[in-house]
Amino acid sequence: MSRKVTHTRLAVVAAAASITVLAGCSSPASSDNAAAGSCEPAKGKVTLQYWNTVPGMDKVVDLWNKKNPNIQVETKNISNDQYGAIGNALKAGKAPDLAQVGYDQLPNLRTQDAFVDASACAEATAAKSKFVPWTWSQSSFGDTGVFALPQDTGPMALYVRSDIFKKYDVAIPTTWDEYADAAEKLHKADSDLTITYFDPNNAEWFNGLLWQNNANMYGYSDDKWHVTVESDQSKQVANYWQELISDDAVRTDLAHGSTQMYAAYQKDQIASYIGAAWGYSMFRDNLPKQAGKWTIVPMPAWGANGTSGNWGGSTVAFMKDSKHLYESVKFNTWLNTDPEALALENELGGLYPAATAGLELPALSKGVPYYNNQKIFDVFAESSKKVDTSFTWGPTQKTVNLALQDAMAKAAAGDGALADALAAAQEAALKSMQDQAIPAAAGK
C-alpha cells in the first residue's frame, strides 16, 4: 500500500488566539431575540436541574451540594440520547436549568431559541478571562452574550499499543504516510490485526480529522454562509481513509465505546486509537490489564506540518426555561473554574478542562500510572496549541452530521466511497439552511 500524502500547508494558530465564531453572525434563523435574563437572586432555597453525560458528575455535584445548602443541584445523566432528551424537553417547555452541549451543537440549538443570555449576571461576563479564548468565543457566539460556559476540550493524539509495534518491529508513525505503511505491515504480519478502526457512525470523530487538515466546513461573508464541506482538504482525508478501508487495513465493524470495540482491543486485534484527551480514562477503566502497554504520541502529521485536530469538548449551557439564572451562574462558574471541581471532573470523567486554571492542575503535570507513568497531558497540551482555532461549526451541524454518517456507513459497506459522503453532507447543509431561510451558498 504505497501512497504519498499531498502536502497541505496549515497555519498553526496558538490555542490562546481569539476566534470569530460565525454562528454569532446575524441571519434570519439566528436566535438573536434571546434577551438577557433576569439575574435577581431567589428568595429561599433553590433546586437546579443539570443534565450531562459525564461519568462521575454526580460526585462533583455532591461536593457542591455539601457546600451550598441554599442552591442544591440535581443531576441527570443523558448519555444514552443527549440531544434527543434536550430537544424533547425544549418542545415540552421542560428543559433543565443547565445542560451539557457540545460546541458543534451550540449553533444548531441556538436556531431553536434554546438558550437564555446570562450576560445580565456580572459573574457570568467576568468569567471570560478564566477560559481559553477560542472556547469562550464559541459559547458566547463571538461575544454577543453569555449563553454557556466552556467545560472541556478534546485536543487529539495517537494512542499506541507500543508493545504490539515493538513485537512486529514497526516504528511508531509520525506522519499519515508512515501510518498507512505501518497499517500495511501490521496487517501483513497478523491477518487478525489492524492498526485501528474506522467508525462510520461517528461524524464528530471524522470532523476532528477534517479539522486537523484545515478542512473548514463553513465560512461567512457578504451576509451569507459559504458551505465548504466538500473541499479539497476534506477529500484528501476521505480518500486517505477510503484506501485504508479498501485494503482491509482498518476495521469498519466497531462502534466507538462499544463492548465489541473494547473486546477487539482486549484480544490485541487493534494496535492504536486516534482519540481526544478525554479518552485517556476509557482504556484505563475498561482495559485495566493493558496498563503499561499504551503510549500517547502526537497525531500523525500531513506532510511536514504538525497541526492537530479537536474532537468533542462541551459547554454547560443556560437553558431558556430556567427560572433561576442567578443561581445557575453561581453553580456553572464553580463547576467549570473551581480547581477542586476541575480536578474531580478530570479524575472521574476524564475531562480536559477549558478553564485556564484547569490546565495547571497538579494531576495534569504528573505521570499517569496506567500509561507507564508517561506525562500524557503534556502531549495533549501541545496538541491544543496546534489546533486551528478558525474552524467553525454551522447552524445546522446536526443535520450535516447525520447525512455524513449515513453516507459513510454506505461507503463502509461497499456502496460508494467516503468522498461521496462529503458530497451528501454538503447537499444536506445547503438544503437544511435553505429550509430555515438561512442565506447559504456552496463555497470553496
CORRA-V986177 format. One record per helix or strand of 2 or more residues. SS is the DSSP state (helix for helix, strand for strand). FROM is the first residue (numbers start at 1). TO is the last residue. If there is no record, write none. Layout:
SS_FROM_TO ; SS_FROM_TO
This chain:
helix_22_24 ; strand_46_52 ; helix_57_67 ; strand_71_77 ; helix_82_92 ; strand_98_102 ; helix_103_110 ; helix_122_130 ; helix_133_139 ; strand_148_150 ; strand_152_153 ; strand_155_161 ; helix_162_167 ; helix_176_189 ; helix_203_212 ; strand_218_221 ; strand_224_227 ; helix_232_246 ; helix_259_266 ; strand_272_276 ; helix_277_286 ; helix_288_290 ; strand_294_297 ; strand_314_319 ; helix_325_337 ; helix_339_349 ; strand_352_353 ; helix_358_360 ; helix_362_365 ; helix_369_371 ; helix_376_385 ; helix_397_412 ; helix_418_435 ; strand_440_442
